[in-house]
Amino acid sequence: MSPNQQVFDPLLYISNNLSQFIDLLCLCRVLTILSFLEASTNNPLLLSSVEFVYDLTAHRTFCQLLQ
């Protein structure tokens, strides 16, 4: 491995991007809660609207990871 080649360190990435990581964890938790609510209320629009926001956030985070 050449000296200038970087190795991806997940813990370092998480510590440098802690607020984004916490946001994603919170969104996962919200999605879990909403999926239970959706199952009990039969309201598919509830979860799909939140999934759209989650997809945008995850996509944005993934794009930042590639930079």
PQR file of N, CA, C, O and H, with PARSE charges and radii, in Angstrom:
ATOM      1  N   MET A   1       0.843  -1.184   0.000 -0.4000 1.5000
ATOM      2  CA  MET A   1       0.000   0.000   0.000 -0.0000 2.0000
ATOM      3  C   MET A   1       0.886   1.245   0.000  0.5500 1.7000
ATOM      4  O   MET A   1       1.837   1.334   0.777 -0.5500 1.4000
ATOM      5  N   SER A   2       0.581   2.178  -0.849 -0.4000 1.5000
ATOM      6  CA  SER A   2       1.383   3.396  -0.917 -0.0000 2.0000
ATOM      7  C   SER A   2       1.088   4.284   0.298  0.5500 1.7000
ATOM      8  O   SER A   2      -0.002   4.216   0.867 -0.5500 1.4000
ATOM      9  H   SER A   2      -0.192   2.106  -1.480  0.4000 1.0000
ATOM     10  N   PRO A   3       2.055   5.113   0.690 -0.5600 1.5000
ATOM     11  CA  PRO A   3       1.889   5.935   1.900  0.2800 2.0000
ATOM     12  C   PRO A   3       0.736   6.934   1.811  0.5500 1.7000
ATOM     13  O   PRO A   3       0.130   7.268   2.829 -0.5500 1.4000
ATOM     14  N   ASN A   4       0.425   7.416   0.598 -0.4000 1.5000
ATOM     15  CA  ASN A   4      -0.635   8.416   0.482 -0.0000 2.0000
ATOM     16  C   ASN A   4      -2.027   7.802   0.294  0.5500 1.7000
ATOM     17  O   ASN A   4      -3.016   8.526   0.176 -0.5500 1.4000
ATOM     18  H   ASN A   4       0.917   7.145  -0.230  0.4000 1.0000
ATOM     19  N   GLN A   5      -2.101   6.482   0.268 -0.4000 1.5000
ATOM     20  CA  GLN A   5      -3.403   5.829   0.125 -0.0000 2.0000
ATOM     21  C   GLN A   5      -4.072   5.748   1.496  0.5500 1.7000
ATOM     22  O   GLN A   5      -3.481   5.265   2.461 -0.5500 1.4000
ATOM     23  H   GLN A   5      -1.298   5.894   0.364  0.4000 1.0000
ATOM     24  N   GLN A   6      -5.317   6.229   1.564 -0.4000 1.5000
ATOM     25  CA  GLN A   6      -6.021   6.254   2.841 -0.0000 2.0000
ATOM     26  C   GLN A   6      -6.848   4.992   3.014  0.5500 1.7000
ATOM     27  O   GLN A   6      -7.410   4.457   2.059 -0.5500 1.4000
ATOM     28  H   GLN A   6      -5.798   6.622   0.780  0.4000 1.0000
ATOM     29  N   VAL A   7      -6.910   4.534   4.243 -0.4000 1.5000
ATOM     30  CA  VAL A   7      -7.749   3.391   4.586 -0.0000 2.0000
ATOM     31  C   VAL A   7      -8.990   3.934   5.276  0.5500 1.7000
ATOM     32  O   VAL A   7      -8.891   4.759   6.185 -0.5500 1.4000
ATOM     33  H   VAL A   7      -6.453   4.969   5.020  0.4000 1.0000
ATOM     34  N   PHE A   8     -10.156   3.471   4.847 -0.4000 1.5000
ATOM     35  CA  PHE A   8     -11.397   3.941   5.456 -0.0000 2.0000
ATOM     36  C   PHE A   8     -11.517   3.376   6.867  0.5500 1.7000
ATOM     37  O   PHE A   8     -11.491   2.162   7.067 -0.5500 1.4000
ATOM     38  H   PHE A   8     -10.236   2.801   4.109  0.4000 1.0000
ATOM     39  N   ASP A   9     -11.648   4.265   7.831 -0.4000 1.5000
ATOM     40  CA  ASP A   9     -11.809   3.871   9.229 -0.0000 2.0000
ATOM     41  C   ASP A   9     -13.215   4.271   9.673  0.5500 1.7000
ATOM     42  O   ASP A   9     -13.492   5.459   9.837 -0.5500 1.4000
ATOM     43  H   ASP A   9     -11.669   5.251   7.668  0.4000 1.0000
ATOM     44  N   PRO A  10     -14.104   3.297   9.868 -0.5600 1.5000
ATOM     45  CA  PRO A  10     -15.494   3.623  10.221  0.2800 2.0000
ATOM     46  C   PRO A  10     -15.606   4.441  11.506  0.5500 1.7000
ATOM     47  O   PRO A  10     -16.413   5.368  11.577 -0.5500 1.4000
ATOM     48  N   LEU A  11     -14.812   4.113  12.513 -0.4000 1.5000
ATOM     49  CA  LEU A  11     -14.898   4.853  13.778 -0.0000 2.0000
ATOM     50  C   LEU A  11     -14.446   6.297  13.609  0.5500 1.7000
ATOM     51  O   LEU A  11     -15.034   7.209  14.191 -0.5500 1.4000
ATOM     52  H   LEU A  11     -14.157   3.360  12.456  0.4000 1.0000
ATOM     53  N   LEU A  12     -13.411   6.502  12.819 -0.4000 1.5000
ATOM     54  CA  LEU A  12     -12.946   7.862  12.554 -0.0000 2.0000
ATOM     55  C   LEU A  12     -14.001   8.639  11.768  0.5500 1.7000
ATOM     56  O   LEU A  12     -14.253   9.811  12.047 -0.5500 1.4000
ATOM     57  H   LEU A  12     -12.933   5.761  12.346  0.4000 1.0000
ATOM     58  N   TYR A  13     -14.611   7.982  10.787 -0.4000 1.5000
ATOM     59  CA  TYR A  13     -15.654   8.644  10.003 -0.0000 2.0000
ATOM     60  C   TYR A  13     -16.824   9.044  10.894  0.5500 1.7000
ATOM     61  O   TYR A  13     -17.331  10.162  10.800 -0.5500 1.4000
ATOM     62  H   TYR A  13     -14.405   7.030  10.561  0.4000 1.0000
ATOM     63  N   ILE A  14     -17.250   8.122  11.764 -0.4000 1.5000
ATOM     64  CA  ILE A  14     -18.384   8.406  12.649 -0.0000 2.0000
ATOM     65  C   ILE A  14     -18.041   9.549  13.599  0.5500 1.7000
ATOM     66  O   ILE A  14     -18.868  10.432  13.824 -0.5500 1.4000
ATOM     67  H   ILE A  14     -16.838   7.214  11.841  0.4000 1.0000
ATOM     68  N   SER A  15     -16.841   9.544  14.153 -0.4000 1.5000
ATOM     69  CA  SER A  15     -16.473  10.608  15.092 -0.0000 2.0000
ATOM     70  C   SER A  15     -16.376  11.961  14.392  0.5500 1.7000
ATOM     71  O   SER A  15     -16.691  12.989  14.991 -0.5500 1.4000
ATOM     72  H   SER A  15     -16.169   8.827  13.971  0.4000 1.0000
ATOM     73  N   ASN A  16     -15.947  11.974  13.139 -0.4000 1.5000
ATOM     74  CA  ASN A  16     -15.856  13.229  12.389 -0.0000 2.0000
ATOM     75  C   ASN A  16     -17.212  13.711  11.891  0.5500 1.7000
ATOM     76  O   ASN A  16     -17.387  14.897  11.609 -0.5500 1.4000
ATOM     77  H   ASN A  16     -15.691  11.139  12.652  0.4000 1.0000
ATOM     78  N   ASN A  17     -18.159  12.805  11.782 -0.4000 1.5000
ATOM     79  CA  ASN A  17     -19.482  13.143  11.249 -0.0000 2.0000
ATOM     80  C   ASN A  17     -20.568  12.714  12.233  0.5500 1.7000
ATOM     81  O   ASN A  17     -21.600  12.162  11.848 -0.5500 1.4000
ATOM     82  H   ASN A  17     -18.016  11.842  12.011  0.4000 1.0000
ATOM     83  N   LEU A  18     -20.308  12.983  13.510 -0.4000 1.5000
ATOM     84  CA  LEU A  18     -21.179  12.458  14.556 -0.0000 2.0000
ATOM     85  C   LEU A  18     -22.609  12.965  14.433  0.5500 1.7000
ATOM     86  O   LEU A  18     -23.555  12.205  14.640 -0.5500 1.4000
ATOM     87  H   LEU A  18     -19.470  13.431  13.822  0.4000 1.0000
ATOM     88  N   SER A  19     -22.776  14.233  14.101 -0.4000 1.5000
ATOM     89  CA  SER A  19     -24.137  14.769  14.032 -0.0000 2.0000
ATOM     90  C   SER A  19     -24.934  14.094  12.920  0.5500 1.7000
ATOM     91  O   SER A  19     -26.115  13.797  13.099 -0.5500 1.4000
ATOM     92  H   SER A  19     -22.007  14.850  13.933  0.4000 1.0000
ATOM     93  N   GLN A  20     -24.300  13.850  11.775 -0.4000 1.5000
ATOM     94  CA  GLN A  20     -25.000  13.154  10.689 -0.0000 2.0000
ATOM     95  C   GLN A  20     -25.313  11.717  11.076  0.5500 1.7000
ATOM     96  O   GLN A  20     -26.382  11.198  10.755 -0.5500 1.4000
ATOM     97  H   GLN A  20     -23.341  14.091  11.630  0.4000 1.0000
ATOM     98  N   PHE A  21     -24.382  11.082  11.764 -0.4000 1.5000
ATOM     99  CA  PHE A  21     -24.589   9.701  12.179 -0.0000 2.0000
ATOM    100  C   PHE A  21     -25.759   9.612  13.155  0.5500 1.7000
ATOM    101  O   PHE A  21     -26.588   8.707  13.063 -0.5500 1.4000
ATOM    102  H   PHE A  21     -23.513  11.503  12.025  0.4000 1.0000
ATOM    103  N   ILE A  22     -25.817  10.566  14.097 -0.4000 1.5000
ATOM    104  CA  ILE A  22     -26.923  10.593  15.061 -0.0000 2.0000
ATOM    105  C   ILE A  22     -28.236  10.861  14.336  0.5500 1.7000
ATOM    106  O   ILE A  22     -29.259  10.265  14.670 -0.5500 1.4000
ATOM    107  H   ILE A  22     -25.143  11.302  14.172  0.4000 1.0000
ATOM    108  N   ASP A  23     -28.215  11.756  13.345 -0.4000 1.5000
ATOM    109  CA  ASP A  23     -29.424  12.021  12.555 -0.0000 2.0000
ATOM    110  C   ASP A  23     -29.924  10.753  11.888  0.5500 1.7000
ATOM    111  O   ASP A  23     -31.124  10.479  11.898 -0.5500 1.4000
ATOM    112  H   ASP A  23     -27.384  12.241  13.074  0.4000 1.0000
ATOM    113  N   LEU A  24     -29.020   9.979  11.308 -0.4000 1.5000
ATOM    114  CA  LEU A  24     -29.421   8.736  10.645 -0.0000 2.0000
ATOM    115  C   LEU A  24     -29.958   7.727  11.647  0.5500 1.7000
ATOM    116  O   LEU A  24     -30.926   7.022  11.361 -0.5500 1.4000
ATOM    117  H   LEU A  24     -28.045  10.202  11.299  0.4000 1.0000
ATOM    118  N   LEU A  25     -29.336   7.653  12.822 -0.4000 1.5000
ATOM    119  CA  LEU A  25     -29.838   6.744  13.856 -0.0000 2.0000
ATOM    120  C   LEU A  25     -31.241   7.152  14.296  0.5500 1.7000
ATOM    121  O   LEU A  25     -32.113   6.303  14.483 -0.5500 1.4000
ATOM    122  H   LEU A  25     -28.549   8.225  13.054  0.4000 1.0000
ATOM    123  N   CYS A  26     -31.452   8.457  14.458 -0.4000 1.5000
ATOM    124  CA  CYS A  26     -32.774   8.948  14.856 -0.0000 2.0000
ATOM    125  C   CYS A  26     -33.804   8.641  13.776  0.5500 1.7000
ATOM    126  O   CYS A  26     -34.926   8.236  14.080 -0.5500 1.4000
ATOM    127  H   CYS A  26     -30.744   9.147  14.306  0.4000 1.0000
ATOM    128  N   LEU A  27     -33.422   8.833  12.512 -0.4000 1.5000
ATOM    129  CA  LEU A  27     -34.349   8.528  11.425 -0.0000 2.0000
ATOM    130  C   LEU A  27     -34.688   7.046  11.385  0.5500 1.7000
ATOM    131  O   LEU A  27     -35.834   6.675  11.127 -0.5500 1.4000
ATOM    132  H   LEU A  27     -32.511   9.162  12.265  0.4000 1.0000
ATOM    133  N   CYS A  28     -33.703   6.200  11.637 -0.4000 1.5000
ATOM    134  CA  CYS A  28     -33.970   4.758  11.676 -0.0000 2.0000
ATOM    135  C   CYS A  28     -34.951   4.433  12.786  0.5500 1.7000
ATOM    136  O   CYS A  28     -35.855   3.615  12.612 -0.5500 1.4000
ATOM    137  H   CYS A  28     -32.773   6.501  11.846  0.4000 1.0000
ATOM    138  N   ARG A  29     -34.768   5.075  13.921 -0.4000 1.5000
ATOM    139  CA  ARG A  29     -35.669   4.840  15.047 -0.0000 2.0000
ATOM    140  C   ARG A  29     -37.080   5.325  14.725  0.5500 1.7000
ATOM    141  O   ARG A  29     -38.061   4.643  15.023 -0.5500 1.4000
ATOM    142  H   ARG A  29     -34.034   5.740  14.062  0.4000 1.0000
ATOM    143  N   VAL A  30     -37.176   6.505  14.115 -0.4000 1.5000
ATOM    144  CA  VAL A  30     -38.486   7.034  13.720 -0.0000 2.0000
ATOM    145  C   VAL A  30     -39.160   6.097  12.722  0.5500 1.7000
ATOM    146  O   VAL A  30     -40.356   5.827  12.828 -0.5500 1.4000
ATOM    147  H   VAL A  30     -36.380   7.058  13.872  0.4000 1.0000
ATOM    148  N   LEU A  31     -38.389   5.602  11.751 -0.4000 1.5000
ATOM    149  CA  LEU A  31     -38.961   4.678  10.764 -0.0000 2.0000
ATOM    150  C   LEU A  31     -39.464   3.402  11.419  0.5500 1.7000
ATOM    151  O   LEU A  31     -40.505   2.870  11.034 -0.5500 1.4000
ATOM    152  H   LEU A  31     -37.417   5.822  11.664  0.4000 1.0000
ATOM    153  N   THR A  32     -38.734   2.918  12.398 -0.4000 1.5000
ATOM    154  CA  THR A  32     -39.166   1.709  13.103 -0.0000 2.0000
ATOM    155  C   THR A  32     -40.478   1.951  13.831  0.5500 1.7000
ATOM    156  O   THR A  32     -41.400   1.139  13.754 -0.5500 1.4000
ATOM    157  H   THR A  32     -37.889   3.351  12.711  0.4000 1.0000
ATOM    158  N   ILE A  33     -40.556   3.071  14.535 -0.4000 1.5000
ATOM    159  CA  ILE A  33     -41.787   3.404  15.260 -0.0000 2.0000
ATOM    160  C   ILE A  33     -42.946   3.576  14.283  0.5500 1.7000
ATOM    161  O   ILE A  33     -44.046   3.077  14.519 -0.5500 1.4000
ATOM    162  H   ILE A  33     -39.808   3.731  14.597  0.4000 1.0000
ATOM    163  N   LEU A  34     -42.689   4.291  13.178 -0.4000 1.5000
ATOM    164  CA  LEU A  34     -43.754   4.527  12.205 -0.0000 2.0000
ATOM    165  C   LEU A  34     -44.195   3.247  11.512  0.5500 1.7000
ATOM    166  O   LEU A  34     -45.363   3.111  11.146 -0.5500 1.4000
ATOM    167  H   LEU A  34     -41.795   4.696  12.986  0.4000 1.0000
ATOM    168  N   SER A  35     -43.279   2.311  11.329 -0.4000 1.5000
ATOM    169  CA  SER A  35     -43.680   1.053  10.692 -0.0000 2.0000
ATOM    170  C   SER A  35     -44.641   0.285  11.590  0.5500 1.7000
ATOM    171  O   SER A  35     -45.565  -0.365  11.101 -0.5500 1.4000
ATOM    172  H   SER A  35     -42.330   2.421  11.626  0.4000 1.0000
ATOM    173  N   PHE A  36     -44.423   0.357  12.911 -0.4000 1.5000
ATOM    174  CA  PHE A  36     -45.376  -0.264  13.835 -0.0000 2.0000
ATOM    175  C   PHE A  36     -46.712   0.468  13.797  0.5500 1.7000
ATOM    176  O   PHE A  36     -47.773  -0.156  13.808 -0.5500 1.4000
ATOM    177  H   PHE A  36     -43.672   0.885  13.308  0.4000 1.0000
ATOM    178  N   LEU A  37     -46.648   1.805  13.752 -0.4000 1.5000
ATOM    179  CA  LEU A  37     -47.885   2.587  13.670 -0.0000 2.0000
ATOM    180  C   LEU A  37     -48.632   2.286  12.378  0.5500 1.7000
ATOM    181  O   LEU A  37     -49.854   2.145  12.368 -0.5500 1.4000
ATOM    182  H   LEU A  37     -45.786   2.312  13.744  0.4000 1.0000
ATOM    183  N   GLU A  38     -47.880   2.191  11.294 -0.4000 1.5000
ATOM    184  CA  GLU A  38     -48.492   1.915   9.996 -0.0000 2.0000
ATOM    185  C   GLU A  38     -49.189   0.559  10.017  0.5500 1.7000
ATOM    186  O   GLU A  38     -50.291   0.414   9.487 -0.5500 1.4000
ATOM    187  H   GLU A  38     -46.886   2.305  11.302  0.4000 1.0000
ATOM    188  N   ALA A  39     -48.551  -0.423  10.624 -0.4000 1.5000
ATOM    189  CA  ALA A  39     -49.138  -1.760  10.686 -0.0000 2.0000
ATOM    190  C   ALA A  39     -50.419  -1.753  11.512  0.5500 1.7000
ATOM    191  O   ALA A  39     -51.362  -2.483  11.206 -0.5500 1.4000
ATOM    192  H   ALA A  39     -47.656  -0.306  11.054  0.4000 1.0000
ATOM    193  N   SER A  40     -50.454  -0.933  12.555 -0.4000 1.5000
ATOM    194  CA  SER A  40     -51.636  -0.930  13.420 -0.0000 2.0000
ATOM    195  C   SER A  40     -52.744  -0.023  12.900  0.5500 1.7000
ATOM    196  O   SER A  40     -53.907  -0.211  13.257 -0.5500 1.4000
ATOM    197  H   SER A  40     -49.688  -0.341  12.804  0.4000 1.0000
ATOM    198  N   THR A  41     -52.402   0.974  12.050 -0.4000 1.5000
ATOM    199  CA  THR A  41     -53.426   1.906  11.567 -0.0000 2.0000
ATOM    200  C   THR A  41     -53.759   1.715  10.091  0.5500 1.7000
ATOM    201  O   THR A  41     -54.699   2.331   9.588 -0.5500 1.4000
ATOM    202  H   THR A  41     -51.457   1.127  11.760  0.4000 1.0000
ATOM    203  N   ASN A  42     -53.001   0.868   9.387 -0.4000 1.5000
ATOM    204  CA  ASN A  42     -53.190   0.661   7.941 -0.0000 2.0000
ATOM    205  C   ASN A  42     -53.131   1.974   7.164  0.5500 1.7000
ATOM    206  O   ASN A  42     -53.986   2.243   6.320 -0.5500 1.4000
ATOM    207  H   ASN A  42     -52.237   0.368   9.795  0.4000 1.0000
ATOM    208  N   ASN A  43     -52.115   2.788   7.455 -0.4000 1.5000
ATOM    209  CA  ASN A  43     -51.943   4.071   6.769 -0.0000 2.0000
ATOM    210  C   ASN A  43     -50.592   4.080   6.061  0.5500 1.7000
ATOM    211  O   ASN A  43     -49.602   4.535   6.634 -0.5500 1.4000
ATOM    212  H   ASN A  43     -51.421   2.569   8.141  0.4000 1.0000
ATOM    213  N   PRO A  44     -50.533   3.581   4.814 -0.5600 1.5000
ATOM    214  CA  PRO A  44     -49.246   3.483   4.108  0.2800 2.0000
ATOM    215  C   PRO A  44     -48.612   4.830   3.775  0.5500 1.7000
ATOM    216  O   PRO A  44     -47.396   4.912   3.607 -0.5500 1.4000
ATOM    217  N   LEU A  45     -49.418   5.886   3.678 -0.4000 1.5000
ATOM    218  CA  LEU A  45     -48.858   7.196   3.328 -0.0000 2.0000
ATOM    219  C   LEU A  45     -47.971   7.740   4.441  0.5500 1.7000
ATOM    220  O   LEU A  45     -47.022   8.481   4.184 -0.5500 1.4000
ATOM    221  H   LEU A  45     -50.406   5.820   3.814  0.4000 1.0000
ATOM    222  N   LEU A  46     -48.283   7.372   5.665 -0.4000 1.5000
ATOM    223  CA  LEU A  46     -47.508   7.849   6.807 -0.0000 2.0000
ATOM    224  C   LEU A  46     -46.044   7.461   6.677  0.5500 1.7000
ATOM    225  O   LEU A  46     -45.159   8.307   6.810 -0.5500 1.4000
ATOM    226  H   LEU A  46     -49.054   6.770   5.874  0.4000 1.0000
ATOM    227  N   LEU A  47     -45.791   6.201   6.421 -0.4000 1.5000
ATOM    228  CA  LEU A  47     -44.415   5.711   6.349 -0.0000 2.0000
ATOM    229  C   LEU A  47     -43.736   6.131   5.049  0.5500 1.7000
ATOM    230  O   LEU A  47     -42.551   6.463   5.058 -0.5500 1.4000
ATOM    231  H   LEU A  47     -46.510   5.514   6.313  0.4000 1.0000
ATOM    232  N   SER A  48     -44.456   6.122   3.942 -0.4000 1.5000
ATOM    233  CA  SER A  48     -43.814   6.428   2.663 -0.0000 2.0000
ATOM    234  C   SER A  48     -43.305   7.869   2.621  0.5500 1.7000
ATOM    235  O   SER A  48     -42.272   8.136   2.007 -0.5500 1.4000
ATOM    236  H   SER A  48     -45.419   5.853   3.935  0.4000 1.0000
ATOM    237  N   SER A  49     -44.011   8.801   3.264 -0.4000 1.5000
ATOM    238  CA  SER A  49     -43.536  10.186   3.266 -0.0000 2.0000
ATOM    239  C   SER A  49     -42.260  10.321   4.086  0.5500 1.7000
ATOM    240  O   SER A  49     -41.363  11.079   3.715 -0.5500 1.4000
ATOM    241  H   SER A  49     -44.850   8.584   3.763  0.4000 1.0000
ATOM    242  N   VAL A  50     -42.171   9.594   5.195 -0.4000 1.5000
ATOM    243  CA  VAL A  50     -40.957   9.651   6.010 -0.0000 2.0000
ATOM    244  C   VAL A  50     -39.821   8.911   5.312  0.5500 1.7000
ATOM    245  O   VAL A  50     -38.666   9.329   5.403 -0.5500 1.4000
ATOM    246  H   VAL A  50     -42.899   8.979   5.496  0.4000 1.0000
ATOM    247  N   GLU A  51     -40.131   7.825   4.619 -0.4000 1.5000
ATOM    248  CA  GLU A  51     -39.098   7.095   3.882 -0.0000 2.0000
ATOM    249  C   GLU A  51     -38.470   7.977   2.807  0.5500 1.7000
ATOM    250  O   GLU A  51     -37.272   7.876   2.544 -0.5500 1.4000
ATOM    251  H   GLU A  51     -41.069   7.487   4.545  0.4000 1.0000
ATOM    252  N   PHE A  52     -39.268   8.834   2.191 -0.4000 1.5000
ATOM    253  CA  PHE A  52     -38.754   9.740   1.172 -0.0000 2.0000
ATOM    254  C   PHE A  52     -37.715  10.685   1.784  0.5500 1.7000
ATOM    255  O   PHE A  52     -36.650  10.899   1.206 -0.5500 1.4000
ATOM    256  H   PHE A  52     -40.241   8.916   2.405  0.4000 1.0000
ATOM    257  N   VAL A  53     -38.027  11.247   2.949 -0.4000 1.5000
ATOM    258  CA  VAL A  53     -37.088  12.138   3.640 -0.0000 2.0000
ATOM    259  C   VAL A  53     -35.836  11.366   4.037  0.5500 1.7000
ATOM    260  O   VAL A  53     -34.720  11.868   3.905 -0.5500 1.4000
ATOM    261  H   VAL A  53     -38.893  11.074   3.419  0.4000 1.0000
ATOM    262  N   TYR A  54     -36.029  10.141   4.524 -0.4000 1.5000
ATOM    263  CA  TYR A  54     -34.893   9.304   4.928 -0.0000 2.0000
ATOM    264  C   TYR A  54     -34.001   9.007   3.722  0.5500 1.7000
ATOM    265  O   TYR A  54     -32.776   9.079   3.827 -0.5500 1.4000
ATOM    266  H   TYR A  54     -36.935   9.733   4.631  0.4000 1.0000
ATOM    267  N   ASP A  55     -34.605   8.674   2.577 -0.4000 1.5000
ATOM    268  CA  ASP A  55     -33.830   8.382   1.371 -0.0000 2.0000
ATOM    269  C   ASP A  55     -32.989   9.585   0.951  0.5500 1.7000
ATOM    270  O   ASP A  55     -31.833   9.432   0.556 -0.5500 1.4000
ATOM    271  H   ASP A  55     -35.600   8.616   2.491  0.4000 1.0000
ATOM    272  N   LEU A  56     -33.569  10.779   1.037 -0.4000 1.5000
ATOM    273  CA  LEU A  56     -32.820  11.987   0.683 -0.0000 2.0000
ATOM    274  C   LEU A  56     -31.635  12.185   1.620  0.5500 1.7000
ATOM    275  O   LEU A  56     -30.536  12.516   1.175 -0.5500 1.4000
ATOM    276  H   LEU A  56     -34.508  10.904   1.358  0.4000 1.0000
ATOM    277  N   THR A  57     -31.856  11.984   2.916 -0.4000 1.5000
ATOM    278  CA  THR A  57     -30.781  12.162   3.894 -0.0000 2.0000
ATOM    279  C   THR A  57     -29.687  11.127   3.694  0.5500 1.7000
ATOM    280  O   THR A  57     -28.501  11.452   3.726 -0.5500 1.4000
ATOM    281  H   THR A  57     -32.748  11.715   3.278  0.4000 1.0000
ATOM    282  N   ALA A  58     -30.088   9.886   3.489 -0.4000 1.5000
ATOM    283  CA  ALA A  58     -29.109   8.814   3.289 -0.0000 2.0000
ATOM    284  C   ALA A  58     -28.307   9.056   2.016  0.5500 1.7000
ATOM    285  O   ALA A  58     -27.097   8.835   1.987 -0.5500 1.4000
ATOM    286  H   ALA A  58     -31.052   9.621   3.463  0.4000 1.0000
ATOM    287  N   HIS A  59     -28.986   9.511   0.961 -0.4000 1.5000
ATOM    288  CA  HIS A  59     -28.304   9.784  -0.306 -0.0000 2.0000
ATOM    289  C   HIS A  59     -27.293  10.914  -0.130  0.5500 1.7000
ATOM    290  O   HIS A  59     -26.174  10.835  -0.637 -0.5500 1.4000
ATOM    291  H   HIS A  59     -29.969   9.691   0.985  0.4000 1.0000
ATOM    292  N   ARG A  60     -27.685  11.954   0.583 -0.4000 1.5000
ATOM    293  CA  ARG A  60     -26.799  13.094   0.812 -0.0000 2.0000
ATOM    294  C   ARG A  60     -25.569  12.654   1.611  0.5500 1.7000
ATOM    295  O   ARG A  60     -24.447  13.057   1.305 -0.5500 1.4000
ATOM    296  H   ARG A  60     -28.594  12.018   0.995  0.4000 1.0000
ATOM    297  N   THR A  61     -25.788  11.832   2.630 -0.4000 1.5000
ATOM    298  CA  THR A  61     -24.673  11.347   3.447 -0.0000 2.0000
ATOM    299  C   THR A  61     -23.742  10.471   2.624  0.5500 1.7000
ATOM    300  O   THR A  61     -22.521  10.559   2.750 -0.5500 1.4000
ATOM    301  H   THR A  61     -26.700  11.506   2.879  0.4000 1.0000
ATOM    302  N   PHE A  62     -24.323   9.625   1.781 -0.4000 1.5000
ATOM    303  CA  PHE A  62     -23.516   8.746   0.936 -0.0000 2.0000
ATOM    304  C   PHE A  62     -22.669   9.565  -0.033  0.5500 1.7000
ATOM    305  O   PHE A  62     -21.500   9.250  -0.252 -0.5500 1.4000
ATOM    306  H   PHE A  62     -25.315   9.553   1.678  0.4000 1.0000
ATOM    307  N   CYS A  63     -23.251  10.615  -0.614 -0.4000 1.5000
ATOM    308  CA  CYS A  63     -22.506  11.471  -1.543 -0.0000 2.0000
ATOM    309  C   CYS A  63     -21.356  12.177  -0.824  0.5500 1.7000
ATOM    310  O   CYS A  63     -20.276  12.338  -1.393 -0.5500 1.4000
ATOM    311  H   CYS A  63     -24.201  10.871  -0.436  0.4000 1.0000
ATOM    312  N   GLN A  64     -21.581  12.597   0.417 -0.4000 1.5000
ATOM    313  CA  GLN A  64     -20.516  13.248   1.179 -0.0000 2.0000
ATOM    314  C   GLN A  64     -19.408  12.257   1.502  0.5500 1.7000
ATOM    315  O   GLN A  64     -18.233  12.621   1.553 -0.5500 1.4000
ATOM    316  H   GLN A  64     -22.458  12.466   0.879  0.4000 1.0000
ATOM    317  N   LEU A  65     -19.787  11.005   1.720 -0.4000 1.5000
ATOM    318  CA  LEU A  65     -18.798   9.973   2.016 -0.0000 2.0000
ATOM    319  C   LEU A  65     -17.876   9.751   0.817  0.5500 1.7000
ATOM    320  O   LEU A  65     -16.694   9.451   0.986 -0.5500 1.4000
ATOM    321  H   LEU A  65     -20.741  10.709   1.679  0.4000 1.0000
ATOM    322  N   LEU A  66     -18.415   9.897  -0.386 -0.4000 1.5000
ATOM    323  CA  LEU A  66     -17.628   9.677  -1.596 -0.0000 2.0000
ATOM    324  C   LEU A  66     -16.669  10.826  -1.898  0.5500 1.7000
ATOM    325  O   LEU A  66     -15.720  10.652  -2.663 -0.5500 1.4000
ATOM    326  H   LEU A  66     -19.375  10.140  -0.524  0.4000 1.0000
ATOM    327  N   GLN A  67     -16.905  11.991  -1.309 -0.4000 1.5000
ATOM    328  CA  GLN A  67     -16.061  13.153  -1.601 -0.0000 2.0000
ATOM    329  C   GLN A  67     -14.710  13.048  -0.932  0.5500 1.7000
ATOM    330  O   GLN A  67     -13.878  13.945  -1.075 -0.5500 1.4000
ATOM    331  H   GLN A  67     -17.676  12.132  -0.688  0.4000 1.0000
TER
END
